Amino acid sequence: MSLNKDWNRFLLDESLDDRNIFTYLQGLQEIISNIKPKSITEERRLALARQHLKEARRSARRMQNELQVLEERLNILEESLNEGS
């Protein structure tokens, strides 16, 4: 599937099996990279958008790592509960 089709489905809120935050961030990155600024103000806004996207990607990675740690802890707790019963 093409990125445009995936992005249009996202905008229309159609369900995709494999969509996640990184898919959305990738789509935004491609949209931002295809915009051609016509003024200094637009160029500054695009630079700010790129910076925000970078921070969003960093935060998403951090949240994903925290989620994995929490899932591992939950599995350990569930295993110890099952062994204790």
Secondary structure, DSSP 8 states (H G I E B T S, - for coil): --HHHHHHHHHTT---TT--HHHHHHHHHHHHHH---SSHHHHHHHHHHHHHHHHHHHHHHHHHHHHHHHHHHHHHHHHHHHHH-
